Amino acid sequence: MGVKMENKRLYGLLSCLHRKMSRENIKLFSEYGITPVQMHAMVFIHCQTRDGKSVCQKDIEKQTNLRPSAISTMITNLEKNGLITRIVCESDARTKNVLLTEKGLDACLKNKELIEKCDGVVQSALTEEEQETFKALLLKIMAESEKEVKND
């Protein structure tokens, strides 16, 4: 671990930046009646199906690292909100594939626009070299954070 220095409140600055950049996404989530985790699952479904792959509940469980019961509830709620639909898998009648509806796709595309807008803010504030350094530092912090979690 790095040398401990005076507490510079870096975490606080990161949290503040995250909150500021997340405000528009929070509005989007409430517009569609979804949570960030549900959006994560929908983006996963979109990316997989766009690439020609099918997605079932187990795939979403692996991607989100949530329990089967939580995913089942999530899928039911997304379906009730008209964001996804389930269809029986052609190769295994016991499995249902999950697809986005037009409304679900619209939410994903709006989310992508907001993410690109936030990326644009970062890119306009930093030079190309600073962006690479920033990315490397964030990855380093994330790796250290993973080590701390495993040690607890």
ROTI-949699 format. One line per 3 residues: number of its first residue (from 1); their letters; for each residue y, z, x of N, C-alpha, C. Coordinates in steps of 0.001 Angstrom, whole numbers. Example, Ala and Ser with C-alpha at 12.3 -4.5 7.8 and 13.67 -1.06 7.14 Angstrom:
2
1 = AS = -5690:7800:13190:-4500:7800:12300:-3300:7800:13200  -2250:7080:12850:-1060:7140:13670:30:7870:12900;
// end
This chain:
152
1 = MGV = -1175:0:837:0:0:0:1233:0:879  2317:-604:406:3555:-712:1173:4181:643:1423  5151:652:2317:5875:1866:2652:6709:2283:1448;
4 = KME = 6637:3567:1096:7423:4080:-28:8876:4183:409  9732:3636:-409:11156:3698:-149:11807:4451:-1293  13094:4668:-1163:13844:5274:-2251:13549:4483:-3524;
7 = NKR = 13399:5185:-4637:13086:4513:-5889:14255:3609:-6272  14015:2325:-6247:15067:1354:-6540:15004:874:-7989  14156:1507:-8784:14044:1170:-10193:13718:-299:-10415;
10 = LYG = 12874:-857:-9558:12486:-2254:-9695:11706:-2494:-10982  10849:-1546:-11310:10088:-1679:-12554:11039:-1730:-13747  12051:-888:-13725:13040:-883:-14806:13750:-2220:-14926;
13 = LLS = 14090:-2810:-13788:14743:-4123:-13806:13804:-5191:-14364  12542:-5159:-13937:11562:-6110:-14468:11382:-5932:-15970  11317:-4688:-16412:11151:-4414:-17843:12350:-4907:-18639;
16 = CLH = 13539:-4683:-18116:14764:-5135:-18778:14775:-6658:-18900  14444:-7335:-17814:14387:-8796:-17830:13357:-9289:-18841  12200:-8647:-18852:11145:-9026:-19793:11625:-8872:-21234;
19 = RKM = 12264:-7756:-21539:12754:-7528:-22904:13776:-8594:-23300  14712:-8886:-22409:15738:-9880:-22712:15111:-11250:-22975  14152:-11615:-22156:13550:-12938:-22290:12539:-13000:-23436;
22 = SRE = 12088:-11854:-23902:11084:-11817:-24972:11699:-11778:-26368  12982:-11490:-26467:13597:-11323:-27795:13365:-12521:-28710  13557:-13732:-28213:13371:-14912:-29058:11906:-15083:-29449;
25 = NIK = 10999:-14761:-28527:9577:-14849:-28865:9211:-13840:-29947  9809:-12670:-29883:9540:-11644:-30899:9975:-12153:-32268  11120:-12855:-32317:11569:-13459:-33582:10541:-14483:-34071;
28 = LFS = 10035:-15275:-33145:9024:-16275:-33502:7774:-15602:-34052  7326:-14530:-33380:6131:-13824:-33833:6332:-13285:-35253  7496:-12705:-35506:7727:-12151:-36841:7862:-13257:-37882;
31 = EYG = 8416:-14411:-37498:8531:-15548:-38417:7149:-15971:-38926  6151:-15929:-38048:4799:-16338:-38412:3901:-15151:-38768  4428:-13934:-38652:3652:-12748:-38976:2506:-12498:-38022;
34 = ITP = 2744:-12756:-36720:1688:-12585:-35716:2146:-11668:-34588  1179:-11258:-33781:1442:-10416:-32614:1342:-11263:-31348  1842:-10745:-30223:1683:-11483:-28962:220:-11784:-28626;
37 = VQM = -686:-10868:-28910:-2109:-11101:-28629:-2646:-12228:-29504  -2220:-12271:-30756:-2643:-13349:-31635:-2110:-14694:-31128  -852:-14693:-30639:-305:-15928:-30079:-1102:-16350:-28854;
40 = HAM = -1471:-15387:-28018:-2283:-15682:-26840:-3588:-16369:-27253  -4224:-15836:-28282:-5476:-16428:-28768:-5233:-17832:-29312  -4130:-18013:-30027:-3831:-19330:-30593:-3540:-20353:-29498;
43 = VFI = -2824:-19942:-28469:-2547:-20847:-27349:-3859:-21220:-26656  -4750:-20252:-26495:-6068:-20526:-25918:-6823:-21556:-26766  -6823:-21358:-28088:-7494:-22306:-28989:-6875:-23687:-28829;
46 = HCQ = -5555:-23734:-28817:-4853:-25025:-28682:-5235:-25736:-27387  -5170:-25021:-26277:-5476:-25640:-24975:-6915:-26135:-24908  -7843:-25348:-25404:-9252:-25734:-25363:-9524:-26950:-26247;
49 = TRD = -9033:-26907:-27483:-9310:-28004:-28400:-8569:-29275:-27993  -7383:-29127:-27411:-6643:-30290:-26911:-7438:-31001:-25820  -8191:-30205:-25053:-9024:-30754:-23980:-10414:-31170:-24473;
52 = GKS = -10616:-31178:-25789:-11874:-31645:-26365:-12981:-30602:-26417  -12659:-29356:-26150:-13666:-28294:-26181:-13605:-27574:-27525  -14747:-27062:-27947:-14760:-26260:-29170:-14582:-24795:-28792;
55 = VCQ = -14078:-24019:-29743:-13806:-22596:-29517:-14458:-21796:-30635  -15227:-20784:-30249:-15807:-19872:-31235:-15290:-18461:-30955  -15675:-17523:-31791:-15189:-16156:-31659:-15501:-15574:-30279;
58 = KDI = -16691:-15814:-29764:-17076:-15273:-28455:-16149:-15759:-27340  -15722:-17032:-27433:-14795:-17576:-26427:-13473:-16811:-26449  -13000:-16505:-27651:-11742:-15767:-27785:-11910:-14341:-27274;
61 = EKQ = -13066:-13748:-27523:-13353:-12397:-27007:-13252:-12378:-25483  -13873:-13364:-24839:-13849:-13428:-23373:-12432:-13634:-22852  -11675:-14512:-23504:-10328:-14835:-23049:-9375:-13653:-23187;
64 = TNL = -9479:-12913:-24285:-8546:-11820:-24554:-9049:-10463:-24076  -10333:-10387:-23746:-10945:-9131:-23316:-10849:-8049:-24400  -11009:-8495:-25654:-10998:-7559:-26773:-12393:-7446:-27368;
67 = RPS = -12632:-6352:-28072:-13933:-6120:-28704:-14177:-7116:-29839  -15451:-7408:-30119:-15779:-8336:-31208:-15145:-7948:-32542  -15121:-6652:-32858:-14548:-6227:-34146:-13053:-6525:-34203;
70 = AIS = -12350:-6348:-33079:-10904:-6640:-33042:-10658:-8134:-33199  -11486:-8942:-32566:-11334:-10391:-32665:-11654:-10857:-34079  -12666:-10283:-34677:-13031:-10646:-36045:-11871:-10377:-36999;
73 = TMI = -11243:-9212:-36854:-10082:-8871:-37686:-8926:-9828:-37407  -8689:-10125:-36129:-7615:-11034:-35756:-7826:-12416:-36384  -9036:-12931:-36259:-9341:-14263:-36796:-9165:-14274:-38318;
76 = TNL = -9619:-13232:-38976:-9459:-13135:-40429:-7981:-13153:-40809  -7167:-12381:-40096:-5731:-12332:-40393:-5049:-13673:-40118  -5400:-14307:-39010:-4815:-15613:-38693:-5197:-16650:-39743;
79 = EKN = -6432:-16539:-40224:-6887:-17469:-41256:-6135:-17217:-42570  -5954:-15929:-42929:-5216:-15581:-44152:-3773:-16084:-44079  -3188:-16067:-42887:-1804:-16526:-42696:-1708:-18049:-42572;
82 = GLI = -2843:-18731:-42665:-2836:-20183:-42630:-2607:-20778:-41249  -2900:-20012:-40201:-2662:-20476:-38831:-3899:-21071:-38178  -5067:-20664:-38654:-6328:-21210:-38132:-7268:-21490:-39288;
85 = TRI = -8292:-22222:-38978:-9368:-22456:-39938:-10690:-22351:-39178  -11736:-21986:-39889:-13067:-21900:-39272:-13967:-22951:-39897  -14719:-23618:-39031:-15683:-24615:-39516:-17030:-24339:-38863;
88 = VCE = -18091:-24662:-39574:-19446:-24444:-39056:-19688:-25398:-37895  -20243:-24863:-36816:-20576:-25651:-35623:-21716:-26609:-35966  -21572:-27854:-35558:-22591:-28867:-35862:-23924:-28565:-35191;
91 = SDA = -23886:-28011:-33976:-25121:-27774:-33228:-25774:-26427:-33525  -25018:-25496:-34149:-25563:-24172:-34447:-24895:-23647:-35714  -25599:-23705:-36814:-25037:-23316:-38113:-24616:-21847:-38168;
94 = RTK = -25125:-21029:-37232:-24748:-19610:-37217:-23368:-19390:-36606  -22857:-20385:-35901:-21589:-20281:-35194:-20494:-21015:-35957  -19319:-20392:-36007:-18161:-21053:-36609:-17140:-21331:-35516;
97 = NVL = -16709:-22573:-35440:-15657:-22940:-34505:-14301:-22642:-35139  -13346:-22328:-34295:-12011:-21970:-34746:-11051:-23088:-34344  -10260:-23544:-35310:-9279:-24602:-35064:-7915:-24156:-35568;
100 = LTE = -6860:-24664:-34946:-5509:-24404:-35432:-5215:-25305:-36630  -4470:-24781:-37564:-3939:-25604:-38650:-2621:-26209:-38151  -1994:-27043:-38958:-682:-27596:-38585:320:-26467:-38353;
103 = KGL = 275:-25461:-39208:1178:-24308:-39074:910:-23579:-37756  -351:-23414:-37394:-717:-22767:-36135:-266:-23573:-34934  -440:-24883:-35008:10:-25755:-33933:1521:-25693:-33792;
106 = DAC = 2226:-25675:-34907:3690:-25570:-34889:4130:-24291:-34178  3465:-23180:-34483:3800:-21903:-33830:3565:-21991:-32326  2462:-22598:-31919:2158:-22744:-30485:3203:-23610:-29780;
109 = LKN = 3609:-24685:-30424:4595:-25572:-29807:5956:-24908:-29699  6329:-24118:-30704:7586:-23366:-30622:7511:-22327:-29512  6357:-21682:-29370:6156:-20705:-28296:6302:-21385:-26934;
112 = KEL = 5726:-22575:-26813:5817:-23323:-25554:7274:-23649:-25221  8045:-24047:-26222:9465:-24340:-26010:10206:-23114:-25492  9919:-21958:-26078:10589:-20729:-25636:10196:-20359:-24211;
115 = IEK = 8928:-20541:-23874:8475:-20241:-22515:9158:-21177:-21527  9254:-22454:-21892:9921:-23413:-21012:11399:-23077:-20844  12014:-22573:-21912:13416:-22155:-21834:13561:-20985:-20850;
118 = CDG = 12660:-20005:-20939:12694:-18864:-20014:12431:-19316:-18580  11474:-20230:-18401:11219:-20783:-17067:12467:-21478:-16537  13177:-22169:-17422:14405:-22850:-17030:15466:-21885:-16528;
121 = VVQ = 15555:-20718:-17170:16509:-19696:-16736:16173:-19254:-15313  14896:-18979:-15071:14465:-18548:-13740:14728:-19656:-12724  14368:-20869:-13081:14526:-21989:-12148:15993:-22278:-11835;
124 = SAL = 16876:-22096:-12817:18291:-22359:-12551:18933:-21237:-11738  18340:-20042:-11798:18896:-18907:-11060:18428:-18861:-9605  17299:-19504:-9313:16696:-19412:-7981:16517:-20802:-7367;
127 = TEE = 16623:-20845:-6061:16315:-22096:-5360:14806:-22302:-5386  14370:-23482:-5006:12938:-23790:-4951:12219:-22791:-4040  12790:-22523:-2892:12184:-21582:-1940:12137:-20172:-2521;
130 = EQE = 13211:-19756:-3177:13237:-18425:-3795:12196:-18317:-4909  12012:-19402:-5654:10995:-19398:-6707:9605:-19191:-6123  9316:-19877:-5017:8005:-19724:-4373:7821:-18300:-3862;
133 = TFK = 8856:-17745:-3271:8801:-16366:-2768:8614:-15393:-3932  9393:-15592:-5000:9311:-14735:-6182:7900:-14763:-6766  7340:-15953:-6888:5984:-16102:-7418:4977:-15371:-6531;
136 = ALL = 5100:-15552:-5220:4180:-14888:-4284:4295:-13371:-4403  5512:-12877:-4545:5716:-11433:-4676:5147:-10906:-5992  5349:-11637:-7069:4789:-11212:-8351:3264:-11164:-8292;
139 = LKI = 2661:-12180:-7687:1196:-12195:-7556:710:-11027:-6695  1447:-10714:-5665:1103:-9583:-4793:1170:-8270:-5567  2218:-8107:-6360:2376:-6893:-7171:1253:-6812:-8207;
142 = MAE = 927:-7938:-8834:-161:-7943:-9821:-1488:-7553:-9187  -1762:-8052:-7986:-3000:-7709:-7298:-3041:-6219:-6976  -1930:-5673:-6532:-1854:-4231:-6228:-2041:-3422:-7490;
145 = SEK = -1470:-3881:-8586:-1599:-3209:-9860:-3058:-3169:-10309  -3783:-4268:-10096:-5212:-4323:-10421:-6003:-3308:-9606  -5652:-3163:-8328:-6337:-2181:-7483:-6104:-767:-8013;
148 = EVK = -4866:-485:-8414:-4517:847:-8929:-5301:1159:-10205  -5447:163:-11073:-6175:349:-12321:-7637:644:-12035  -8229:-68:-11058:-9639:146:-10714:-9875:1519:-10092;
151 = ND = -8858:2049:-9404:-8987:3356:-8760:-8808:4518:-9716  -8299:4266:-10915:-8078:5359:-11876:-9338:5789:-12545;
// end
